[in-house]
Amino acid sequence: MKPQVSFVLPCWNAAFVINQTIDSFFEQSNENFEVIIVDDGSSDKTIEIINDIDDDRFKIINLRCRHGAGMARNIGNMEAHTPYICVTDCGDVYYENKVQTVINYFKDNPDIDIMCSATDSLSGDECITPRVFKGRHGEKLGFEHPGVSYRKQVVEQIKYRTTSLHTDQYDAFFNEAALAGFKFGVYKLPLSAKCTFNNYTGGRNLDKALLVKANIYREFGITLPDWLIEHERNMKCQNKMKLQPPKTKS
């Protein structure tokens, strides 16, 4: 059967978490899907793990050198050959009803272009705080990136920004989609569990990614949440300390 849903998974140095994401694909109750994995020049064992997948539904794209999460996701989205695309991040786990729910939701809601589902936390005792952005008429919308699915025509018009290696800048992507008139809908039940990277010491630079996020919020006139203001303040203090010359004994 021709697949109806595409999982687009950019990855970089994700050998320690990518297996749990791959395993969740094989648990889907509806097997009518494809998975497009875009390796963004990993230097660990990520490429070995994904090349070991023996399933025709998986397509592997090896970029060989690093281009950044935004570019990798754009490339994967363009390779998708289904009506619906599921945003996928390394380490996140997708519940067995993900594919079927996405298909049903878009068929039942022909006016919705972007579906936003709830997201659980793999840490268990933590709450996932949705990112906030403005809709076309100034309304505030919030959701987590791995909980998002969209129709193929959205990414034929809107692209992820490629100005940072450390984040695919989805806040800007969804702001631009809203301003272009694409309609959002919310599916209130969780279809995935998000990896929060609490003990993450490799791969992306989370501090730098959060600073990029703060700049995007400002660009779209969104009030920064208190936790992001505090993070930015702490980073500025740390950078100022690094720039100060060492004290010398008189």
C-alpha positions as CSV (number, residue, x, y, z in Angstrom):
1,M,0.0,0.0,0.0
2,K,1.1,3.6,-0.6
3,P,2.0,5.2,2.7
4,Q,-0.3,7.9,4.1
5,V,1.9,9.3,6.8
6,S,5.6,10.4,6.8
7,F,7.8,10.6,9.9
8,V,10.6,13.0,9.2
9,L,13.5,12.5,11.6
10,P,16.6,14.8,11.5
11,C,19.4,13.5,13.7
12,W,22.9,14.4,14.8
13,N,25.0,12.5,17.2
14,A,21.9,10.8,18.6
15,A,23.2,7.2,19.0
16,F,22.4,7.2,22.7
17,V,18.6,7.9,22.2
18,I,17.6,7.2,18.6
19,N,16.8,3.5,19.1
20,Q,13.9,4.3,21.4
21,T,12.4,6.4,18.6
22,I,13.0,3.8,15.9
23,D,11.4,1.1,18.1
24,S,8.3,3.2,18.5
25,F,7.7,3.2,14.7
26,F,7.6,-0.6,14.7
27,E,4.9,-0.5,17.5
28,Q,2.4,1.5,15.3
29,S,-1.0,-0.2,15.0
30,N,-1.3,1.2,11.4
31,E,1.8,0.2,9.4
32,N,0.9,2.4,6.4
33,F,3.7,5.0,6.9
34,E,7.2,5.9,5.8
35,V,10.2,7.1,7.9
36,I,12.7,9.6,6.4
37,I,15.8,9.8,8.5
38,V,18.2,12.7,7.7
39,D,21.6,12.2,9.3
40,D,23.2,15.6,9.6
41,G,26.8,14.5,9.5
42,S,27.0,12.6,12.8
43,S,30.4,11.7,14.2
44,D,29.1,9.0,16.6
45,K,27.5,5.6,15.8
46,T,24.2,7.2,14.6
47,I,24.7,6.3,11.0
48,E,25.6,2.7,11.8
49,I,22.4,2.3,13.8
50,I,20.1,3.7,11.1
51,N,21.9,1.9,8.3
52,D,21.2,-1.4,10.1
53,I,17.4,-0.9,9.7
54,D,16.1,-3.6,7.3
55,D,12.7,-2.2,6.3
56,D,11.6,-0.8,3.0
57,R,9.5,1.9,4.7
58,F,12.7,3.6,6.0
59,K,14.7,6.0,3.8
60,I,18.1,7.2,5.0
61,I,19.6,10.4,3.8
62,N,23.3,11.0,4.8
63,L,24.3,14.7,4.5
64,R,27.9,13.7,5.4
65,C,28.7,17.2,6.8
66,R,26.6,19.2,9.2
67,H,24.1,21.6,7.8
68,G,21.9,22.2,10.9
69,A,18.6,20.9,12.1
70,G,16.5,23.4,10.0
71,M,18.1,22.3,6.7
72,A,17.9,18.6,7.6
73,R,14.2,18.9,8.3
74,N,13.6,20.8,5.1
75,I,15.3,18.2,3.1
76,G,13.4,15.4,4.8
77,N,10.1,17.2,4.3
78,M,10.7,17.6,0.6
79,E,11.4,13.8,0.3
80,A,8.1,13.0,2.0
81,H,5.6,11.4,-0.5
82,T,2.5,11.3,1.7
83,P,-0.4,13.7,2.5
84,Y,0.6,14.1,6.1
85,I,4.0,14.6,7.8
86,C,4.7,14.0,11.5
87,V,7.4,16.2,13.1
88,T,9.8,13.8,14.7
89,D,12.7,14.4,17.1
90,C,15.4,12.0,18.3
91,G,14.7,10.3,21.6
92,D,11.0,10.9,21.5
93,V,8.6,7.9,21.6
94,Y,5.4,7.7,19.5
95,Y,2.4,5.9,20.9
96,E,1.0,3.0,18.9
97,N,-2.1,5.0,17.8
98,K,0.0,7.9,16.3
99,V,-0.4,7.1,12.6
100,Q,-4.0,6.1,12.7
101,T,-5.0,9.2,14.8
102,V,-3.2,11.6,12.4
103,I,-5.0,10.0,9.4
104,N,-8.4,10.2,11.2
105,Y,-7.9,13.7,12.4
106,F,-7.1,15.2,9.1
107,K,-9.9,13.3,7.3
108,D,-12.4,14.4,10.0
109,N,-11.1,18.0,9.9
110,P,-10.6,19.0,6.2
111,D,-10.2,22.7,7.2
112,I,-7.2,22.0,9.5
113,D,-3.7,22.2,8.1
114,I,-1.6,21.8,11.2
115,M,-2.5,19.4,14.0
116,C,-1.0,19.9,17.5
117,S,-1.4,17.1,20.0
118,A,-0.5,17.0,23.7
119,T,2.9,15.6,24.7
120,D,4.0,13.5,27.7
121,S,7.4,13.7,29.3
122,L,9.8,10.7,29.3
123,S,11.1,12.0,32.7
124,G,7.7,11.0,34.2
125,D,7.6,13.6,36.9
126,E,8.0,16.7,34.7
127,C,5.4,18.8,32.9
128,I,6.0,19.8,29.3
129,T,5.5,23.5,29.0
130,P,4.2,24.4,25.5
131,R,6.1,27.0,23.4
132,V,4.0,30.0,22.7
133,F,3.6,31.9,19.4
134,K,1.1,34.3,17.8
135,G,-1.5,33.2,15.3
136,R,-2.6,35.1,12.2
137,H,-4.9,37.4,14.2
138,G,-2.6,37.8,17.2
139,E,-4.0,35.0,19.3
140,K,-1.5,33.0,21.3
141,L,-1.0,29.3,20.5
142,G,1.1,26.8,22.4
143,F,2.3,23.2,21.8
144,E,5.4,21.0,21.7
145,H,7.2,20.4,18.4
146,P,7.1,16.5,18.5
147,G,3.3,16.7,18.9
148,V,2.8,18.4,15.6
149,S,1.7,16.9,12.2
150,Y,0.9,18.9,9.1
151,R,-0.4,18.5,5.6
152,K,2.3,18.2,2.9
153,Q,1.2,21.6,1.3
154,V,2.3,23.4,4.5
155,V,6.0,22.6,3.9
156,E,5.7,23.2,0.2
157,Q,5.2,26.8,1.1
158,I,6.8,27.3,4.5
159,K,10.4,26.3,5.3
160,Y,12.3,26.0,8.5
161,R,15.0,28.6,9.0
162,T,18.6,27.5,8.4
163,T,20.5,30.2,10.2
164,S,21.5,28.1,13.2
165,L,23.1,24.7,13.5
166,H,21.6,24.2,17.0
167,T,17.9,24.4,16.5
168,D,15.4,24.1,13.6
169,Q,13.6,27.3,14.9
170,Y,10.1,25.9,14.8
171,D,8.7,29.0,16.6
172,A,9.5,31.0,13.5
173,F,8.2,28.2,11.2
174,F,4.8,28.1,12.9
175,N,4.5,31.8,13.2
176,E,5.1,32.1,9.4
177,A,2.6,29.3,8.8
178,A,-0.1,31.1,10.8
179,L,0.6,34.4,9.1
180,A,0.3,32.6,5.7
181,G,-3.2,31.6,6.7
182,F,-2.7,27.9,7.5
183,K,-5.2,26.8,10.1
184,F,-4.3,25.1,13.4
185,G,-6.2,22.5,15.3
186,V,-5.5,20.8,18.7
187,Y,-5.8,17.2,19.6
188,K,-5.9,17.2,23.4
189,L,-4.6,13.6,24.1
190,P,-0.9,12.8,24.0
191,L,0.4,10.8,21.0
192,S,4.0,10.9,22.0
193,A,6.4,11.3,24.9
194,K,9.2,13.9,24.6
195,C,12.8,13.3,25.6
196,T,13.8,16.3,27.8
197,F,17.5,15.7,27.5
198,N,18.1,16.5,31.2
199,N,21.4,14.6,31.3
200,Y,22.4,15.4,27.8
201,T,26.1,16.2,27.5
202,G,26.6,15.8,23.7
203,G,25.0,16.8,20.5
204,R,23.3,20.2,20.3
205,N,24.2,23.2,22.4
206,L,21.1,23.7,24.4
207,D,22.2,27.0,25.9
208,K,22.8,28.5,22.5
209,A,19.5,27.1,21.2
210,L,17.6,28.9,23.9
211,L,19.3,32.2,23.1
212,V,18.2,31.7,19.5
213,K,14.7,31.0,20.7
214,A,14.7,34.3,22.7
215,N,15.6,36.3,19.6
216,I,12.8,34.6,17.6
217,Y,10.3,35.5,20.4
218,R,11.4,39.1,20.2
219,E,11.2,39.2,16.4
220,F,7.5,38.1,16.5
221,G,6.7,40.4,19.4
222,I,6.0,37.6,21.9
223,T,6.6,38.2,25.6
224,L,9.5,36.1,26.8
225,P,8.5,33.6,29.6
226,D,10.2,34.2,33.0
227,W,12.3,31.0,32.7
228,L,13.7,32.2,29.4
229,I,14.5,35.7,30.7
230,E,16.3,34.2,33.6
231,H,18.3,31.8,31.4
232,E,19.3,34.7,29.1
233,R,20.4,36.8,32.1
234,N,22.5,33.9,33.5
235,M,24.2,33.4,30.1
236,K,25.1,37.0,29.8
237,C,26.6,37.0,33.3
238,Q,28.6,33.9,32.5
239,N,29.9,35.4,29.3
240,K,30.8,38.6,31.1
241,M,32.8,36.6,33.6
242,K,34.7,34.8,30.8
243,L,35.7,38.0,29.2
244,Q,37.1,39.6,32.3
245,P,40.9,39.4,32.5
246,P,42.3,37.2,35.3
247,K,43.3,39.0,38.4
248,T,47.1,39.2,39.0
249,K,48.8,39.5,42.3
250,S,50.4,43.0,42.9
